[in-house]
Amino acid sequence: MKKIIFLVVLIIAVTVSVNAFAVEVRTRSISAGHYEDGVFTLTVSGFEGLFDIDEVDETITLKKILDNEREGRLTEGAQYDITNIVISEGMSSLLVSRDKKGQTIYTAVREVELDSAEVLIIGEDFYEYSRAANGKFYLEYGEVKAE
């Protein structure tokens, strides 16, 4: 009987610890634009989506698109590989705002095609997205809310 109780407790502990590293967040763009031929142009910033952040598998997956006026192709299920996870401890070239201190920040990348790549940075209350493709560099900034 002790073995069965031990196995049940072990299974619950493993399940809880694995799920503790998976988070679902909702993103909503606030501003966007693109560089082309050295000129920056503001564009429509209508994107809202649900992302799963999985530290164990080191991926961020676009689970659901709620609104999309963003340039370029975007599909549900798009998966980004996490390249860095940091707890921001102060000012840096990436983080220029004191109110972001102490946040867990994920950096993830995805190669869409041979001629385009995307970078996604997700903090606890903000995200930044960029894509380079077809001679344009697209930038987007928005807010994040945990689901």
C-alpha positions as CSV (number, residue, x, y, z in Angstrom):
1,M,0.0,0.0,0.0
2,K,2.9,2.4,0.8
3,K,4.3,1.8,-2.7
4,I,0.9,2.7,-4.3
5,I,0.6,5.9,-2.2
6,F,4.2,6.8,-3.1
7,L,3.6,6.3,-6.8
8,V,0.4,8.4,-6.7
9,V,2.2,11.2,-4.9
10,L,5.1,11.0,-7.4
11,I,2.8,11.2,-10.4
12,I,0.9,14.2,-9.0
13,A,4.2,16.0,-8.2
14,V,5.6,15.4,-11.7
15,T,2.3,16.5,-13.3
16,V,2.2,19.7,-11.2
17,S,5.9,20.5,-11.8
18,V,5.5,20.0,-15.6
19,N,2.4,22.2,-15.8
20,A,4.1,24.9,-13.7
21,F,6.3,25.7,-16.7
22,A,3.5,26.1,-19.2
23,V,1.6,29.4,-19.3
24,E,-1.0,30.7,-21.6
25,V,-1.0,34.5,-22.3
26,R,-3.1,36.8,-24.4
27,T,-1.3,39.4,-26.5
28,R,-2.8,42.6,-28.0
29,S,-0.9,45.0,-30.2
30,I,-0.7,48.7,-29.4
31,S,1.6,50.0,-32.2
32,A,3.2,48.7,-35.3
33,G,5.2,49.7,-38.4
34,H,7.8,48.7,-40.9
35,Y,11.1,49.9,-42.3
36,E,11.5,49.8,-46.0
37,D,14.3,51.6,-48.0
38,G,15.3,53.3,-44.7
39,V,11.9,54.9,-44.1
40,F,9.7,53.9,-41.1
41,T,6.0,53.8,-41.7
42,L,3.3,53.3,-39.1
43,T,0.9,50.6,-40.0
44,V,-2.4,49.1,-38.6
45,S,-1.7,47.4,-35.3
46,G,-4.7,45.0,-35.1
47,F,-3.4,41.8,-33.7
48,E,-4.6,39.8,-30.7
49,G,-3.7,36.2,-30.0
50,L,-3.3,33.5,-27.4
51,F,0.1,32.0,-27.0
52,D,1.3,28.9,-25.0
53,I,4.7,29.4,-23.4
54,D,6.2,26.0,-22.6
55,E,9.6,26.2,-20.8
56,V,10.0,22.4,-20.7
57,D,9.7,22.0,-24.5
58,E,11.4,25.4,-25.0
59,T,8.6,26.6,-27.3
60,I,6.1,29.4,-27.7
61,T,3.1,28.4,-29.8
62,L,0.4,30.6,-31.3
63,K,-2.6,28.8,-30.0
64,K,-5.4,31.0,-31.4
65,I,-5.7,34.2,-33.4
66,L,-8.4,36.5,-32.0
67,D,-7.9,39.4,-34.4
68,N,-5.4,39.9,-37.2
69,E,-4.8,42.9,-39.3
70,R,-1.0,42.3,-39.3
71,E,0.9,42.2,-42.6
72,G,2.1,38.9,-43.8
73,R,1.1,35.3,-43.2
74,L,0.2,34.1,-39.7
75,T,-1.3,30.8,-38.8
76,E,-2.5,29.2,-35.7
77,G,-0.1,26.6,-34.5
78,A,3.0,28.6,-35.5
79,Q,5.8,27.6,-33.2
80,Y,8.7,29.6,-32.0
81,D,11.9,28.2,-30.4
82,I,12.8,29.8,-27.1
83,T,16.4,30.9,-27.3
84,N,16.6,32.8,-24.0
85,I,14.7,33.1,-20.6
86,V,15.9,35.9,-18.3
87,I,14.6,37.6,-15.1
88,S,15.2,41.3,-15.8
89,E,17.3,42.7,-13.0
90,G,17.8,46.2,-14.3
91,M,18.5,48.4,-17.2
92,S,19.9,46.9,-20.4
93,S,19.9,47.6,-24.1
94,L,16.7,45.4,-24.4
95,L,15.0,46.7,-21.3
96,V,15.0,50.5,-20.9
97,S,12.1,50.8,-18.5
98,R,12.5,50.4,-14.7
99,D,8.9,49.1,-14.5
100,K,9.9,45.9,-16.3
101,K,12.4,45.0,-13.5
102,G,11.8,41.5,-12.1
103,Q,9.8,40.2,-15.1
104,T,10.5,36.9,-16.7
105,I,11.3,37.7,-20.4
106,Y,11.2,35.0,-23.1
107,T,13.0,35.5,-26.4
108,A,11.9,33.1,-29.2
109,V,12.6,32.8,-33.0
110,R,11.0,31.2,-35.9
111,E,12.2,30.8,-39.5
112,V,9.1,31.2,-41.7
113,E,10.7,30.6,-45.1
114,L,14.2,30.9,-46.4
115,D,13.9,34.6,-46.8
116,S,12.1,35.5,-43.6
117,A,12.5,35.1,-39.8
118,E,10.5,36.3,-36.8
119,V,11.6,37.2,-33.3
120,L,9.1,37.2,-30.4
121,I,9.9,38.7,-27.0
122,I,7.3,38.1,-24.3
123,G,7.4,39.6,-20.8
124,E,4.8,39.5,-18.1
125,D,3.0,42.6,-19.3
126,F,4.5,43.4,-22.8
127,Y,5.6,41.8,-26.0
128,E,7.7,42.8,-29.0
129,Y,7.5,41.1,-32.4
130,S,9.6,41.6,-35.4
131,R,9.8,40.0,-38.8
132,A,12.3,40.5,-41.6
133,A,11.0,39.5,-45.1
134,N,11.0,40.8,-48.7
135,G,13.2,43.9,-48.0
136,K,11.0,45.0,-45.0
137,F,11.6,45.0,-41.3
138,Y,8.3,44.8,-39.5
139,L,8.0,45.8,-35.8
140,E,5.1,45.5,-33.3
141,Y,4.7,46.3,-29.7
142,G,1.8,45.3,-27.4
143,E,0.5,44.2,-24.0
144,V,0.3,40.8,-22.4
145,K,-2.2,39.4,-19.9
146,A,-2.0,36.0,-18.3
147,E,-5.0,33.8,-19.1
